[in-house]
Amino acid sequence: MLDIQNLECTRGDRTLIRDLSFRLTAGELLHITGRNGSGKTTLMRTICGLTLPNGGEVRWDDMPIRRLGEDYRRELAYVGHTHGFHGELTTVENLRIHACLSSGQASVIETVLERLGLAPQARLPAKLLSQGQKRRLSLARLLVTDRRLWILDEPFTALDVSSVRLVNDLILAQLARGGMVILTSHQELGLDYDRRTVLDLDR
């Protein structure tokens, strides 16, 4: 369980989030919305433990994440705005490195690439991929590790309609197996899912 308690986040001298509390349990989806600059990415990075809050606490299974350290990071997968891979390495090499560093399963890489429509680009340097292919490669990292919590910042950016449907299917599969998902998106998700909560940071 993820428990956010009275969280306060600032950027520079501006308070973006004040007194925010919510809980996320197995099988739940949280969709964070808000205008640009409202604090969506700051909130995501704080939940990941990459940014320290100015007040309040992020807890995982009733323990503060600052005390859990690496044990907490092994429970989550974060896909941010940047693609997070090496352009000179091939698609396969990037996923192998990610699997190695995150205790993932290198044996599933070929299957993952096939599922995400990247098998023809498996031996191509990542820098030569289209923007949509690069985004799918970033999301492929989710499938070579088994993490309870997915944190996805604008996962649908640069994706075509069929790729959006694919990512929606991946999210639903994560939720069906008892995982949790937090995502930001300016788009309608098109997910028929009753355990979805919308958090609007503009309110």
N, C-alpha and C positions, 0 to 999 in steps of 0.2 A: 504494500500500500504506500502511495505517495501522499504526504500530508504537508500542505503549505499553510503556515501559521503566521498571520499578521505581517505579511511580507511588505517591505518597503524597498524600492529600487530607485536609484537616481542615475542621471548621466550628466556629468559636469555639476552645475549648481541647480539643475532642474530635477524635481521629483516627478518620476514617471508613474510609479505605482505606489499606492499607499494603503496599508491595512488590508491586504489581499489574503484571503483564506479559502482553501478548497481541499477536497480529498479526491483521490483517484484510486479506484480498486480494480481488481482483475476483470478484464473484459470491458473496460470503460474507455470511451473516446472523449477527449477534450479538444474542442475547436476554438482557438483563440483568434479573435478578429479585432480590428481597429485600424484607424488611419495610419499612414506612414508617420513614424516618430512617436507613436503612442506608447511604445515600450514592449512590443511583442518579442523582438529578438533579445532585448535585455532580459525579459522574463525567462525566455527559453534558456539562455546562457546561465542564468542564476539557478534554475532548476538543475541544470547539468553540473553545477559546481564550478563553472568557468569564471563566473563573476560573483563577488561577495555581495550579499544584500546589505543595505544600510540599517535594516531592522527586520525583526522576525526571523523565521527559521524554515528551512526545508528539511523534512524528515522522511526517512525511508524505513518501512517496517518498524516504526516507533523509535528510530534512532536518528539523531542529527547527521546529515550527510558529511559534515566537516569531520566528524569522528569516524565515520565509516571509511572515508577515503577511497582507496582502490577497490574495496569490496563493493561500494556503491557504483563506481564506474563500470565494473564488470556486469552490472545489471542493466545498463542502458546503452542505446545506440543513438547517436546524434548525427543528423544530416543538416548542415547549415546552408547558408547562401553560397559559399564557395564549394567547389566540387571535391576538394580534399584528396586529389590523387596526383601522381607524377606524370606530366605530359609526355616525357620521353619514354616511359615504360609502356608496354602493351596493356591492353585491357586485362588479359589473364594475369600478367605480372603484378598489376596493381591489386587485384583481388587476392592473389597469393600472399602478398606482403600484408594486406589487411588481415587476412585469416591468421597469419603467423603472429602478428602483433596483438591480436584480440582473442587468441585461443579459439579461433573459428575452425571451420571444416573446409580444408582445401579440396577435399574429395567431391564437394558438391558444386564447385565453380563452373564446370562445363554445363551442368544442368541449369544453374542459375542464369548463365549467359543465354542459353537457349530459351528459357522462360521469358527473359526480358528482351528478346529479339536482338541480342548483341553477338550471337555466335559467329556471324560473318565477319565481325570486327575483332574477333578474339586475339589475333596476332597483330593488330594495327596499333601503332602508338596512340595513346589516349589524346594527344594534342590534335590529332587529325579527325577526331570524331565531331559530328555535328553537335549543336548545343543540346538538342533533345537526347542524343545518344550519351553525351557527357552526364546529363542529369540522371538518365537511367543507370549509368555506371555507378554514380554516387549512391543511388538507391539499392543497387545490387549488393552493396556491403551489408545491408540489413539481413540478407538471406544467407550469408556465409557465417553468421554468428547467431547464437540463440540468446536473445536479450529480452527481458520481461518488459522493459519500457522503451518505446520508440519516441524520440523527440525530433520532429520534422519541421524545419522552417521553410515554408513555401515549397513543398515538395512537387507541386504541379507546374512550376516555372519551366517554360520552353517545351512542354510536352504537348503532343498532338492528342486528338480525341481518344484514339485507341490506347495510347500510353496512359492517359488519365484513368481510363477504365481499368487498365492493368494494375496501376498503383492502388486504386480503390479496392480491387480484389485482394492485393497483398495486405492492405490494412485490415480488411474484414477477416482474413485468415489469421492474422496476428491476434485480433480480438477474440476470435472463436477458440483459440487455444489458451485463452486466459491471460494474454498479454495486455498491455496498456499502451495507448497512443495519445500523444499531445502533438497537435500540428497547428500551424498558422496557414491561412490561405485567404486570398482576396476573392477566390472563386467559390461558387456553390459546389459542395462536395458530391452531390448526387448519390449519397450513401443512404440506403434504407436500413437504418440501424437505430433501435430504440434506446440504447444506452449511450447516447451522444449528448454532450452538454456544450453549449456555446458560451464562451466568456468574452464579452465585448469590452475592451479596454477604453472605449470612448465614453462609456456610461459612468 
